[in-house]
Amino acid sequence: MAAAEQVKASHILIKHQGSRRKASWKDPDGQVISATTRDAAVSQLLSLREDIVSGKARFQDVAARYSDCSSAKRGGDLGRFGRGQMQKPFEEATFALQVGQISDIVDTDSGVHIILRTG
């Protein structure tokens, strides 16, 4: 696959009671996730996004601390991926971003995300 058909991105995922899997690396039993509404997850993610955009926090540090994805251990880094490898809303949002740009809230079956396109 040509590099032009791929993107590189990092993300922060907040799972909620509507997420397809209720467990994560930091909540293995899914107790917190099962009690979190989508609205609460969005609110938390918007607050975290504001801290990043305003320069109060680095994306990688926020991802490492708050993301429910195991990519948190890499500062949210998902590496390179092409079309058809991620859930459609995630893919579309990532490909629409410019390098260095952070998405608004993106809903998938996994939960709510903000995405940073890194390449």
Phi and psi restraints in degrees (range 20) as a CNS / XPLOR table:
assign (resid 1 and name C) (resid 2 and name N)
       (resid 2 and name CA) (resid 2 and name C) 1.0 -68.5 20.0 2
assign (resid 2 and name N) (resid 2 and name CA)
       (resid 2 and name C) (resid 3 and name N) 1.0 149.0 20.0 2
assign (resid 2 and name C) (resid 3 and name N)
       (resid 3 and name CA) (resid 3 and name C) 1.0 -59.4 20.0 2
assign (resid 3 and name N) (resid 3 and name CA)
       (resid 3 and name C) (resid 4 and name N) 1.0 -31.9 20.0 2
assign (resid 3 and name C) (resid 4 and name N)
       (resid 4 and name CA) (resid 4 and name C) 1.0 -65.1 20.0 2
assign (resid 4 and name N) (resid 4 and name CA)
       (resid 4 and name C) (resid 5 and name N) 1.0 -21.8 20.0 2
assign (resid 4 and name C) (resid 5 and name N)
       (resid 5 and name CA) (resid 5 and name C) 1.0 -92.1 20.0 2
assign (resid 5 and name N) (resid 5 and name CA)
       (resid 5 and name C) (resid 6 and name N) 1.0 5.9 20.0 2
assign (resid 5 and name C) (resid 6 and name N)
       (resid 6 and name CA) (resid 6 and name C) 1.0 -122.1 20.0 2
assign (resid 6 and name N) (resid 6 and name CA)
       (resid 6 and name C) (resid 7 and name N) 1.0 156.5 20.0 2
assign (resid 6 and name C) (resid 7 and name N)
       (resid 7 and name CA) (resid 7 and name C) 1.0 -127.0 20.0 2
assign (resid 7 and name N) (resid 7 and name CA)
       (resid 7 and name C) (resid 8 and name N) 1.0 162.8 20.0 2
assign (resid 7 and name C) (resid 8 and name N)
       (resid 8 and name CA) (resid 8 and name C) 1.0 -123.8 20.0 2
assign (resid 8 and name N) (resid 8 and name CA)
       (resid 8 and name C) (resid 9 and name N) 1.0 134.5 20.0 2
assign (resid 8 and name C) (resid 9 and name N)
       (resid 9 and name CA) (resid 9 and name C) 1.0 -150.2 20.0 2
assign (resid 9 and name N) (resid 9 and name CA)
       (resid 9 and name C) (resid 10 and name N) 1.0 159.1 20.0 2
assign (resid 9 and name C) (resid 10 and name N)
       (resid 10 and name CA) (resid 10 and name C) 1.0 -121.4 20.0 2
assign (resid 10 and name N) (resid 10 and name CA)
       (resid 10 and name C) (resid 11 and name N) 1.0 157.9 20.0 2
assign (resid 10 and name C) (resid 11 and name N)
       (resid 11 and name CA) (resid 11 and name C) 1.0 -149.6 20.0 2
assign (resid 11 and name N) (resid 11 and name CA)
       (resid 11 and name C) (resid 12 and name N) 1.0 164.6 20.0 2
assign (resid 11 and name C) (resid 12 and name N)
       (resid 12 and name CA) (resid 12 and name C) 1.0 -122.4 20.0 2
assign (resid 12 and name N) (resid 12 and name CA)
       (resid 12 and name C) (resid 13 and name N) 1.0 123.9 20.0 2
assign (resid 12 and name C) (resid 13 and name N)
       (resid 13 and name CA) (resid 13 and name C) 1.0 -111.6 20.0 2
assign (resid 13 and name N) (resid 13 and name CA)
       (resid 13 and name C) (resid 14 and name N) 1.0 129.6 20.0 2
assign (resid 13 and name C) (resid 14 and name N)
       (resid 14 and name CA) (resid 14 and name C) 1.0 -116.6 20.0 2
assign (resid 14 and name N) (resid 14 and name CA)
       (resid 14 and name C) (resid 15 and name N) 1.0 116.3 20.0 2
assign (resid 14 and name C) (resid 15 and name N)
       (resid 15 and name CA) (resid 15 and name C) 1.0 -82.4 20.0 2
assign (resid 15 and name N) (resid 15 and name CA)
       (resid 15 and name C) (resid 16 and name N) 1.0 158.3 20.0 2
assign (resid 15 and name C) (resid 16 and name N)
       (resid 16 and name CA) (resid 16 and name C) 1.0 -146.3 20.0 2
assign (resid 16 and name N) (resid 16 and name CA)
       (resid 16 and name C) (resid 17 and name N) 1.0 179.4 20.0 2
assign (resid 16 and name C) (resid 17 and name N)
       (resid 17 and name CA) (resid 17 and name C) 1.0 -61.6 20.0 2
assign (resid 17 and name N) (resid 17 and name CA)
       (resid 17 and name C) (resid 18 and name N) 1.0 -17.4 20.0 2
assign (resid 17 and name C) (resid 18 and name N)
       (resid 18 and name CA) (resid 18 and name C) 1.0 -92.1 20.0 2
assign (resid 18 and name N) (resid 18 and name CA)
       (resid 18 and name C) (resid 19 and name N) 1.0 -0.5 20.0 2
assign (resid 18 and name C) (resid 19 and name N)
       (resid 19 and name CA) (resid 19 and name C) 1.0 -69.9 20.0 2
assign (resid 19 and name N) (resid 19 and name CA)
       (resid 19 and name C) (resid 20 and name N) 1.0 149.3 20.0 2
assign (resid 19 and name C) (resid 20 and name N)
       (resid 20 and name CA) (resid 20 and name C) 1.0 -67.5 20.0 2
assign (resid 20 and name N) (resid 20 and name CA)
       (resid 20 and name C) (resid 21 and name N) 1.0 -30.9 20.0 2
assign (resid 20 and name C) (resid 21 and name N)
       (resid 21 and name CA) (resid 21 and name C) 1.0 -121.2 20.0 2
assign (resid 21 and name N) (resid 21 and name CA)
       (resid 21 and name C) (resid 22 and name N) 1.0 131.3 20.0 2
assign (resid 21 and name C) (resid 22 and name N)
       (resid 22 and name CA) (resid 22 and name C) 1.0 -94.6 20.0 2
assign (resid 22 and name N) (resid 22 and name CA)
       (resid 22 and name C) (resid 23 and name N) 1.0 6.4 20.0 2
assign (resid 22 and name C) (resid 23 and name N)
       (resid 23 and name CA) (resid 23 and name C) 1.0 -115.6 20.0 2
assign (resid 23 and name N) (resid 23 and name CA)
       (resid 23 and name C) (resid 24 and name N) 1.0 154.4 20.0 2
assign (resid 23 and name C) (resid 24 and name N)
       (resid 24 and name CA) (resid 24 and name C) 1.0 -146.5 20.0 2
assign (resid 24 and name N) (resid 24 and name CA)
       (resid 24 and name C) (resid 25 and name N) 1.0 174.4 20.0 2
assign (resid 24 and name C) (resid 25 and name N)
       (resid 25 and name CA) (resid 25 and name C) 1.0 -59.9 20.0 2
assign (resid 25 and name N) (resid 25 and name CA)
       (resid 25 and name C) (resid 26 and name N) 1.0 -31.0 20.0 2
assign (resid 25 and name C) (resid 26 and name N)
       (resid 26 and name CA) (resid 26 and name C) 1.0 -98.7 20.0 2
assign (resid 26 and name N) (resid 26 and name CA)
       (resid 26 and name C) (resid 27 and name N) 1.0 -7.8 20.0 2
assign (resid 26 and name C) (resid 27 and name N)
       (resid 27 and name CA) (resid 27 and name C) 1.0 -138.3 20.0 2
assign (resid 27 and name N) (resid 27 and name CA)
       (resid 27 and name C) (resid 28 and name N) 1.0 67.0 20.0 2
assign (resid 27 and name C) (resid 28 and name N)
       (resid 28 and name CA) (resid 28 and name C) 1.0 -59.0 20.0 2
assign (resid 28 and name N) (resid 28 and name CA)
       (resid 28 and name C) (resid 29 and name N) 1.0 -28.7 20.0 2
assign (resid 28 and name C) (resid 29 and name N)
       (resid 29 and name CA) (resid 29 and name C) 1.0 -92.2 20.0 2
assign (resid 29 and name N) (resid 29 and name CA)
       (resid 29 and name C) (resid 30 and name N) 1.0 -5.8 20.0 2
assign (resid 29 and name C) (resid 30 and name N)
       (resid 30 and name CA) (resid 30 and name C) 1.0 70.7 20.0 2
assign (resid 30 and name N) (resid 30 and name CA)
       (resid 30 and name C) (resid 31 and name N) 1.0 18.6 20.0 2
assign (resid 30 and name C) (resid 31 and name N)
       (resid 31 and name CA) (resid 31 and name C) 1.0 -67.2 20.0 2
assign (resid 31 and name N) (resid 31 and name CA)
       (resid 31 and name C) (resid 32 and name N) 1.0 -46.2 20.0 2
assign (resid 31 and name C) (resid 32 and name N)
       (resid 32 and name CA) (resid 32 and name C) 1.0 -67.6 20.0 2
assign (resid 32 and name N) (resid 32 and name CA)
       (resid 32 and name C) (resid 33 and name N) 1.0 -45.6 20.0 2
assign (resid 32 and name C) (resid 33 and name N)
       (resid 33 and name CA) (resid 33 and name C) 1.0 -60.6 20.0 2
assign (resid 33 and name N) (resid 33 and name CA)
       (resid 33 and name C) (resid 34 and name N) 1.0 -44.0 20.0 2
assign (resid 33 and name C) (resid 34 and name N)
       (resid 34 and name CA) (resid 34 and name C) 1.0 -64.1 20.0 2
assign (resid 34 and name N) (resid 34 and name CA)
       (resid 34 and name C) (resid 35 and name N) 1.0 -22.6 20.0 2
assign (resid 34 and name C) (resid 35 and name N)
       (resid 35 and name CA) (resid 35 and name C) 1.0 -97.7 20.0 2
assign (resid 35 and name N) (resid 35 and name CA)
       (resid 35 and name C) (resid 36 and name N) 1.0 -1.4 20.0 2
assign (resid 35 and name C) (resid 36 and name N)
       (resid 36 and name CA) (resid 36 and name C) 1.0 -96.3 20.0 2
assign (resid 36 and name N) (resid 36 and name CA)
       (resid 36 and name C) (resid 37 and name N) 1.0 123.5 20.0 2
assign (resid 36 and name C) (resid 37 and name N)
       (resid 37 and name CA) (resid 37 and name C) 1.0 -78.2 20.0 2
assign (resid 37 and name N) (resid 37 and name CA)
       (resid 37 and name C) (resid 38 and name N) 1.0 161.1 20.0 2
assign (resid 37 and name C) (resid 38 and name N)
       (resid 38 and name CA) (resid 38 and name C) 1.0 -59.9 20.0 2
assign (resid 38 and name N) (resid 38 and name CA)
       (resid 38 and name C) (resid 39 and name N) 1.0 -43.0 20.0 2
assign (resid 38 and name C) (resid 39 and name N)
       (resid 39 and name CA) (resid 39 and name C) 1.0 -59.7 20.0 2
assign (resid 39 and name N) (resid 39 and name CA)
       (resid 39 and name C) (resid 40 and name N) 1.0 -40.4 20.0 2
assign (resid 39 and name C) (resid 40 and name N)
       (resid 40 and name CA) (resid 40 and name C) 1.0 -66.6 20.0 2
assign (resid 40 and name N) (resid 40 and name CA)
       (resid 40 and name C) (resid 41 and name N) 1.0 -39.4 20.0 2
assign (resid 40 and name C) (resid 41 and name N)
       (resid 41 and name CA) (resid 41 and name C) 1.0 -64.2 20.0 2
assign (resid 41 and name N) (resid 41 and name CA)
       (resid 41 and name C) (resid 42 and name N) 1.0 -43.8 20.0 2
assign (resid 41 and name C) (resid 42 and name N)
       (resid 42 and name CA) (resid 42 and name C) 1.0 -62.8 20.0 2
assign (resid 42 and name N) (resid 42 and name CA)
       (resid 42 and name C) (resid 43 and name N) 1.0 -44.2 20.0 2
assign (resid 42 and name C) (resid 43 and name N)
       (resid 43 and name CA) (resid 43 and name C) 1.0 -60.2 20.0 2
assign (resid 43 and name N) (resid 43 and name CA)
       (resid 43 and name C) (resid 44 and name N) 1.0 -44.7 20.0 2
assign (resid 43 and name C) (resid 44 and name N)
       (resid 44 and name CA) (resid 44 and name C) 1.0 -62.8 20.0 2
assign (resid 44 and name N) (resid 44 and name CA)
       (resid 44 and name C) (resid 45 and name N) 1.0 -44.2 20.0 2
assign (resid 44 and name C) (resid 45 and name N)
       (resid 45 and name CA) (resid 45 and name C) 1.0 -66.1 20.0 2
assign (resid 45 and name N) (resid 45 and name CA)
       (resid 45 and name C) (resid 46 and name N) 1.0 -39.2 20.0 2
assign (resid 45 and name C) (resid 46 and name N)
       (resid 46 and name CA) (resid 46 and name C) 1.0 -63.4 20.0 2
assign (resid 46 and name N) (resid 46 and name CA)
       (resid 46 and name C) (resid 47 and name N) 1.0 -39.0 20.0 2
assign (resid 46 and name C) (resid 47 and name N)
       (resid 47 and name CA) (resid 47 and name C) 1.0 -65.2 20.0 2
assign (resid 47 and name N) (resid 47 and name CA)
       (resid 47 and name C) (resid 48 and name N) 1.0 -44.3 20.0 2
assign (resid 47 and name C) (resid 48 and name N)
       (resid 48 and name CA) (resid 48 and name C) 1.0 -63.5 20.0 2
assign (resid 48 and name N) (resid 48 and name CA)
       (resid 48 and name C) (resid 49 and name N) 1.0 -41.1 20.0 2
assign (resid 48 and name C) (resid 49 and name N)
       (resid 49 and name CA) (resid 49 and name C) 1.0 -61.3 20.0 2
assign (resid 49 and name N) (resid 49 and name CA)
       (resid 49 and name C) (resid 50 and name N) 1.0 -42.7 20.0 2
assign (resid 49 and name C) (resid 50 and name N)
       (resid 50 and name CA) (resid 50 and name C) 1.0 -61.7 20.0 2
assign (resid 50 and name N) (resid 50 and name CA)
       (resid 50 and name C) (resid 51 and name N) 1.0 -41.3 20.0 2
assign (resid 50 and name C) (resid 51 and name N)
       (resid 51 and name CA) (resid 51 and name C) 1.0 -61.2 20.0 2
assign (resid 51 and name N) (resid 51 and name CA)
       (resid 51 and name C) (resid 52 and name N) 1.0 -37.8 20.0 2
assign (resid 51 and name C) (resid 52 and name N)
       (resid 52 and name CA) (resid 52 and name C) 1.0 -71.4 20.0 2
assign (resid 52 and name N) (resid 52 and name CA)
       (resid 52 and name C) (resid 53 and name N) 1.0 -50.4 20.0 2
assign (resid 52 and name C) (resid 53 and name N)
       (resid 53 and name CA) (resid 53 and name C) 1.0 -62.9 20.0 2
assign (resid 53 and name N) (resid 53 and name CA)
       (resid 53 and name C) (resid 54 and name N) 1.0 -36.1 20.0 2
assign (resid 53 and name C) (resid 54 and name N)
       (resid 54 and name CA) (resid 54 and name C) 1.0 -79.0 20.0 2
assign (resid 54 and name N) (resid 54 and name CA)
       (resid 54 and name C) (resid 55 and name N) 1.0 -8.9 20.0 2
assign (resid 54 and name C) (resid 55 and name N)
       (resid 55 and name CA) (resid 55 and name C) 1.0 89.1 20.0 2
assign (resid 55 and name N) (resid 55 and name CA)
       (resid 55 and name C) (resid 56 and name N) 1.0 4.4 20.0 2
assign (resid 55 and name C) (resid 56 and name N)
       (resid 56 and name CA) (resid 56 and name C) 1.0 -71.9 20.0 2
assign (resid 56 and name N) (resid 56 and name CA)
       (resid 56 and name C) (resid 57 and name N) 1.0 -24.8 20.0 2
assign (resid 56 and name C) (resid 57 and name N)
       (resid 57 and name CA) (resid 57 and name C) 1.0 -145.8 20.0 2
assign (resid 57 and name N) (resid 57 and name CA)
       (resid 57 and name C) (resid 58 and name N) 1.0 153.7 20.0 2
assign (resid 57 and name C) (resid 58 and name N)
       (resid 58 and name CA) (resid 58 and name C) 1.0 -91.5 20.0 2
assign (resid 58 and name N) (resid 58 and name CA)
       (resid 58 and name C) (resid 59 and name N) 1.0 141.7 20.0 2
assign (resid 58 and name C) (resid 59 and name N)
       (resid 59 and name CA) (resid 59 and name C) 1.0 -51.6 20.0 2
assign (resid 59 and name N) (resid 59 and name CA)
       (resid 59 and name C) (resid 60 and name N) 1.0 -48.5 20.0 2
assign (resid 59 and name C) (resid 60 and name N)
       (resid 60 and name CA) (resid 60 and name C) 1.0 -60.7 20.0 2
assign (resid 60 and name N) (resid 60 and name CA)
       (resid 60 and name C) (resid 61 and name N) 1.0 -40.0 20.0 2
assign (resid 60 and name C) (resid 61 and name N)
       (resid 61 and name CA) (resid 61 and name C) 1.0 -68.1 20.0 2
assign (resid 61 and name N) (resid 61 and name CA)
       (resid 61 and name C) (resid 62 and name N) 1.0 -41.2 20.0 2
assign (resid 61 and name C) (resid 62 and name N)
       (resid 62 and name CA) (resid 62 and name C) 1.0 -65.3 20.0 2
assign (resid 62 and name N) (resid 62 and name CA)
       (resid 62 and name C) (resid 63 and name N) 1.0 -43.8 20.0 2
assign (resid 62 and name C) (resid 63 and name N)
       (resid 63 and name CA) (resid 63 and name C) 1.0 -60.1 20.0 2
assign (resid 63 and name N) (resid 63 and name CA)
       (resid 63 and name C) (resid 64 and name N) 1.0 -45.3 20.0 2
assign (resid 63 and name C) (resid 64 and name N)
       (resid 64 and name CA) (resid 64 and name C) 1.0 -61.0 20.0 2
assign (resid 64 and name N) (resid 64 and name CA)
       (resid 64 and name C) (resid 65 and name N) 1.0 -32.9 20.0 2
assign (resid 64 and name C) (resid 65 and name N)
       (resid 65 and name CA) (resid 65 and name C) 1.0 -89.7 20.0 2
assign (resid 65 and name N) (resid 65 and name CA)
       (resid 65 and name C) (resid 66 and name N) 1.0 -37.6 20.0 2
assign (resid 65 and name C) (resid 66 and name N)
       (resid 66 and name CA) (resid 66 and name C) 1.0 -111.8 20.0 2
assign (resid 66 and name N) (resid 66 and name CA)
       (resid 66 and name C) (resid 67 and name N) 1.0 -22.5 20.0 2
assign (resid 66 and name C) (resid 67 and name N)
       (resid 67 and name CA) (resid 67 and name C) 1.0 -67.6 20.0 2
assign (resid 67 and name N) (resid 67 and name CA)
       (resid 67 and name C) (resid 68 and name N) 1.0 140.4 20.0 2
assign (resid 67 and name C) (resid 68 and name N)
       (resid 68 and name CA) (resid 68 and name C) 1.0 -85.7 20.0 2
assign (resid 68 and name N) (resid 68 and name CA)
       (resid 68 and name C) (resid 69 and name N) 1.0 -2.2 20.0 2
assign (resid 68 and name C) (resid 69 and name N)
       (resid 69 and name CA) (resid 69 and name C) 1.0 -88.6 20.0 2
assign (resid 69 and name N) (resid 69 and name CA)
       (resid 69 and name C) (resid 70 and name N) 1.0 146.5 20.0 2
assign (resid 69 and name C) (resid 70 and name N)
       (resid 70 and name CA) (resid 70 and name C) 1.0 -64.1 20.0 2
assign (resid 70 and name N) (resid 70 and name CA)
       (resid 70 and name C) (resid 71 and name N) 1.0 -15.6 20.0 2
assign (resid 70 and name C) (resid 71 and name N)
       (resid 71 and name CA) (resid 71 and name C) 1.0 -64.9 20.0 2
assign (resid 71 and name N) (resid 71 and name CA)
       (resid 71 and name C) (resid 72 and name N) 1.0 -11.4 20.0 2
assign (resid 71 and name C) (resid 72 and name N)
       (resid 72 and name CA) (resid 72 and name C) 1.0 -54.6 20.0 2
assign (resid 72 and name N) (resid 72 and name CA)
       (resid 72 and name C) (resid 73 and name N) 1.0 -33.9 20.0 2
assign (resid 72 and name C) (resid 73 and name N)
       (resid 73 and name CA) (resid 73 and name C) 1.0 -65.4 20.0 2
assign (resid 73 and name N) (resid 73 and name CA)
       (resid 73 and name C) (resid 74 and name N) 1.0 -15.8 20.0 2
assign (resid 73 and name C) (resid 74 and name N)
       (resid 74 and name CA) (resid 74 and name C) 1.0 -113.4 20.0 2
assign (resid 74 and name N) (resid 74 and name CA)
       (resid 74 and name C) (resid 75 and name N) 1.0 24.7 20.0 2
assign (resid 74 and name C) (resid 75 and name N)
       (resid 75 and name CA) (resid 75 and name C) 1.0 68.6 20.0 2
assign (resid 75 and name N) (resid 75 and name CA)
       (resid 75 and name C) (resid 76 and name N) 1.0 24.2 20.0 2
assign (resid 75 and name C) (resid 76 and name N)
       (resid 76 and name CA) (resid 76 and name C) 1.0 89.2 20.0 2
assign (resid 76 and name N) (resid 76 and name CA)
       (resid 76 and name C) (resid 77 and name N) 1.0 -0.2 20.0 2
assign (resid 76 and name C) (resid 77 and name N)
       (resid 77 and name CA) (resid 77 and name C) 1.0 -67.2 20.0 2
assign (resid 77 and name N) (resid 77 and name CA)
       (resid 77 and name C) (resid 78 and name N) 1.0 122.8 20.0 2
assign (resid 77 and name C) (resid 78 and name N)
       (resid 78 and name CA) (resid 78 and name C) 1.0 -99.8 20.0 2
assign (resid 78 and name N) (resid 78 and name CA)
       (resid 78 and name C) (resid 79 and name N) 1.0 -6.7 20.0 2
assign (resid 78 and name C) (resid 79 and name N)
       (resid 79 and name CA) (resid 79 and name C) 1.0 75.5 20.0 2
assign (resid 79 and name N) (resid 79 and name CA)
       (resid 79 and name C) (resid 80 and name N) 1.0 -160.0 20.0 2
assign (resid 79 and name C) (resid 80 and name N)
       (resid 80 and name CA) (resid 80 and name C) 1.0 -90.4 20.0 2
assign (resid 80 and name N) (resid 80 and name CA)
       (resid 80 and name C) (resid 81 and name N) 1.0 145.4 20.0 2
assign (resid 80 and name C) (resid 81 and name N)
       (resid 81 and name CA) (resid 81 and name C) 1.0 -152.3 20.0 2
assign (resid 81 and name N) (resid 81 and name CA)
       (resid 81 and name C) (resid 82 and name N) 1.0 157.0 20.0 2
assign (resid 81 and name C) (resid 82 and name N)
       (resid 82 and name CA) (resid 82 and name C) 1.0 -110.8 20.0 2
assign (resid 82 and name N) (resid 82 and name CA)
       (resid 82 and name C) (resid 83 and name N) 1.0 -177.2 20.0 2
assign (resid 82 and name C) (resid 83 and name N)
       (resid 83 and name CA) (resid 83 and name C) 1.0 -65.1 20.0 2
assign (resid 83 and name N) (resid 83 and name CA)
       (resid 83 and name C) (resid 84 and name N) 1.0 142.8 20.0 2
assign (resid 83 and name C) (resid 84 and name N)
       (resid 84 and name CA) (resid 84 and name C) 1.0 86.3 20.0 2
assign (resid 84 and name N) (resid 84 and name CA)
       (resid 84 and name C) (resid 85 and name N) 1.0 1.9 20.0 2
assign (resid 84 and name C) (resid 85 and name N)
       (resid 85 and name CA) (resid 85 and name C) 1.0 -100.2 20.0 2
assign (resid 85 and name N) (resid 85 and name CA)
       (resid 85 and name C) (resid 86 and name N) 1.0 -17.7 20.0 2
assign (resid 85 and name C) (resid 86 and name N)
       (resid 86 and name CA) (resid 86 and name C) 1.0 -121.2 20.0 2
assign (resid 86 and name N) (resid 86 and name CA)
       (resid 86 and name C) (resid 87 and name N) 1.0 167.8 20.0 2
assign (resid 86 and name C) (resid 87 and name N)
       (resid 87 and name CA) (resid 87 and name C) 1.0 -60.4 20.0 2
assign (resid 87 and name N) (resid 87 and name CA)
       (resid 87 and name C) (resid 88 and name N) 1.0 143.0 20.0 2
assign (resid 87 and name C) (resid 88 and name N)
       (resid 88 and name CA) (resid 88 and name C) 1.0 -51.8 20.0 2
assign (resid 88 and name N) (resid 88 and name CA)
       (resid 88 and name C) (resid 89 and name N) 1.0 -48.9 20.0 2
assign (resid 88 and name C) (resid 89 and name N)
       (resid 89 and name CA) (resid 89 and name C) 1.0 -61.3 20.0 2
assign (resid 89 and name N) (resid 89 and name CA)
       (resid 89 and name C) (resid 90 and name N) 1.0 -36.6 20.0 2
assign (resid 89 and name C) (resid 90 and name N)
       (resid 90 and name CA) (resid 90 and name C) 1.0 -66.9 20.0 2
assign (resid 90 and name N) (resid 90 and name CA)
       (resid 90 and name C) (resid 91 and name N) 1.0 -47.0 20.0 2
assign (resid 90 and name C) (resid 91 and name N)
       (resid 91 and name CA) (resid 91 and name C) 1.0 -59.7 20.0 2
assign (resid 91 and name N) (resid 91 and name CA)
       (resid 91 and name C) (resid 92 and name N) 1.0 -50.0 20.0 2
assign (resid 91 and name C) (resid 92 and name N)
       (resid 92 and name CA) (resid 92 and name C) 1.0 -60.7 20.0 2
assign (resid 92 and name N) (resid 92 and name CA)
       (resid 92 and name C) (resid 93 and name N) 1.0 -42.6 20.0 2
assign (resid 92 and name C) (resid 93 and name N)
       (resid 93 and name CA) (resid 93 and name C) 1.0 -64.9 20.0 2
assign (resid 93 and name N) (resid 93 and name CA)
       (resid 93 and name C) (resid 94 and name N) 1.0 -42.5 20.0 2
assign (resid 93 and name C) (resid 94 and name N)
       (resid 94 and name CA) (resid 94 and name C) 1.0 -66.5 20.0 2
assign (resid 94 and name N) (resid 94 and name CA)
       (resid 94 and name C) (resid 95 and name N) 1.0 -45.8 20.0 2
assign (resid 94 and name C) (resid 95 and name N)
       (resid 95 and name CA) (resid 95 and name C) 1.0 -66.6 20.0 2
assign (resid 95 and name N) (resid 95 and name CA)
       (resid 95 and name C) (resid 96 and name N) 1.0 -23.6 20.0 2
assign (resid 95 and name C) (resid 96 and name N)
       (resid 96 and name CA) (resid 96 and name C) 1.0 -80.5 20.0 2
assign (resid 96 and name N) (resid 96 and name CA)
       (resid 96 and name C) (resid 97 and name N) 1.0 -18.2 20.0 2
assign (resid 96 and name C) (resid 97 and name N)
       (resid 97 and name CA) (resid 97 and name C) 1.0 -79.3 20.0 2
assign (resid 97 and name N) (resid 97 and name CA)
       (resid 97 and name C) (resid 98 and name N) 1.0 152.4 20.0 2
assign (resid 97 and name C) (resid 98 and name N)
       (resid 98 and name CA) (resid 98 and name C) 1.0 -87.7 20.0 2
assign (resid 98 and name N) (resid 98 and name CA)
       (resid 98 and name C) (resid 99 and name N) 1.0 157.1 20.0 2
assign (resid 98 and name C) (resid 99 and name N)
       (resid 99 and name CA) (resid 99 and name C) 1.0 -59.1 20.0 2
assign (resid 99 and name N) (resid 99 and name CA)
       (resid 99 and name C) (resid 100 and name N) 1.0 130.6 20.0 2
assign (resid 99 and name C) (resid 100 and name N)
       (resid 100 and name CA) (resid 100 and name C) 1.0 92.4 20.0 2
assign (resid 100 and name N) (resid 100 and name CA)
       (resid 100 and name C) (resid 101 and name N) 1.0 -8.0 20.0 2
assign (resid 100 and name C) (resid 101 and name N)
       (resid 101 and name CA) (resid 101 and name C) 1.0 -90.2 20.0 2
assign (resid 101 and name N) (resid 101 and name CA)
       (resid 101 and name C) (resid 102 and name N) 1.0 145.2 20.0 2
assign (resid 101 and name C) (resid 102 and name N)
       (resid 102 and name CA) (resid 102 and name C) 1.0 -108.8 20.0 2
assign (resid 102 and name N) (resid 102 and name CA)
       (resid 102 and name C) (resid 103 and name N) 1.0 133.9 20.0 2
assign (resid 102 and name C) (resid 103 and name N)
       (resid 103 and name CA) (resid 103 and name C) 1.0 -72.8 20.0 2
assign (resid 103 and name N) (resid 103 and name CA)
       (resid 103 and name C) (resid 104 and name N) 1.0 165.3 20.0 2
assign (resid 103 and name C) (resid 104 and name N)
       (resid 104 and name CA) (resid 104 and name C) 1.0 -77.4 20.0 2
assign (resid 104 and name N) (resid 104 and name CA)
       (resid 104 and name C) (resid 105 and name N) 1.0 -170.5 20.0 2
assign (resid 104 and name C) (resid 105 and name N)
       (resid 105 and name CA) (resid 105 and name C) 1.0 -63.8 20.0 2
assign (resid 105 and name N) (resid 105 and name CA)
       (resid 105 and name C) (resid 106 and name N) 1.0 132.1 20.0 2
assign (resid 105 and name C) (resid 106 and name N)
       (resid 106 and name CA) (resid 106 and name C) 1.0 -120.6 20.0 2
assign (resid 106 and name N) (resid 106 and name CA)
       (resid 106 and name C) (resid 107 and name N) 1.0 122.8 20.0 2
assign (resid 106 and name C) (resid 107 and name N)
       (resid 107 and name CA) (resid 107 and name C) 1.0 -93.0 20.0 2
assign (resid 107 and name N) (resid 107 and name CA)
       (resid 107 and name C) (resid 108 and name N) 1.0 131.2 20.0 2
assign (resid 107 and name C) (resid 108 and name N)
       (resid 108 and name CA) (resid 108 and name C) 1.0 -135.7 20.0 2
assign (resid 108 and name N) (resid 108 and name CA)
       (resid 108 and name C) (resid 109 and name N) 1.0 178.2 20.0 2
assign (resid 108 and name C) (resid 109 and name N)
       (resid 109 and name CA) (resid 109 and name C) 1.0 -64.0 20.0 2
assign (resid 109 and name N) (resid 109 and name CA)
       (resid 109 and name C) (resid 110 and name N) 1.0 -20.1 20.0 2
assign (resid 109 and name C) (resid 110 and name N)
       (resid 110 and name CA) (resid 110 and name C) 1.0 -80.8 20.0 2
assign (resid 110 and name N) (resid 110 and name CA)
       (resid 110 and name C) (resid 111 and name N) 1.0 -25.5 20.0 2
assign (resid 110 and name C) (resid 111 and name N)
       (resid 111 and name CA) (resid 111 and name C) 1.0 146.8 20.0 2
assign (resid 111 and name N) (resid 111 and name CA)
       (resid 111 and name C) (resid 112 and name N) 1.0 -151.5 20.0 2
assign (resid 111 and name C) (resid 112 and name N)
       (resid 112 and name CA) (resid 112 and name C) 1.0 -111.7 20.0 2
assign (resid 112 and name N) (resid 112 and name CA)
       (resid 112 and name C) (resid 113 and name N) 1.0 144.2 20.0 2
assign (resid 112 and name C) (resid 113 and name N)
       (resid 113 and name CA) (resid 113 and name C) 1.0 -131.8 20.0 2
assign (resid 113 and name N) (resid 113 and name CA)
       (resid 113 and name C) (resid 114 and name N) 1.0 158.2 20.0 2
assign (resid 113 and name C) (resid 114 and name N)
       (resid 114 and name CA) (resid 114 and name C) 1.0 -121.9 20.0 2
assign (resid 114 and name N) (resid 114 and name CA)
       (resid 114 and name C) (resid 115 and name N) 1.0 143.9 20.0 2
assign (resid 114 and name C) (resid 115 and name N)
       (resid 115 and name CA) (resid 115 and name C) 1.0 -122.8 20.0 2
assign (resid 115 and name N) (resid 115 and name CA)
       (resid 115 and name C) (resid 116 and name N) 1.0 136.0 20.0 2
assign (resid 115 and name C) (resid 116 and name N)
       (resid 116 and name CA) (resid 116 and name C) 1.0 -112.9 20.0 2
assign (resid 116 and name N) (resid 116 and name CA)
       (resid 116 and name C) (resid 117 and name N) 1.0 117.0 20.0 2
assign (resid 116 and name C) (resid 117 and name N)
       (resid 117 and name CA) (resid 117 and name C) 1.0 -80.8 20.0 2
assign (resid 117 and name N) (resid 117 and name CA)
       (resid 117 and name C) (resid 118 and name N) 1.0 123.8 20.0 2
assign (resid 117 and name C) (resid 118 and name N)
       (resid 118 and name CA) (resid 118 and name C) 1.0 -111.2 20.0 2
assign (resid 118 and name N) (resid 118 and name CA)
       (resid 118 and name C) (resid 119 and name N) 1.0 -7.2 20.0 2
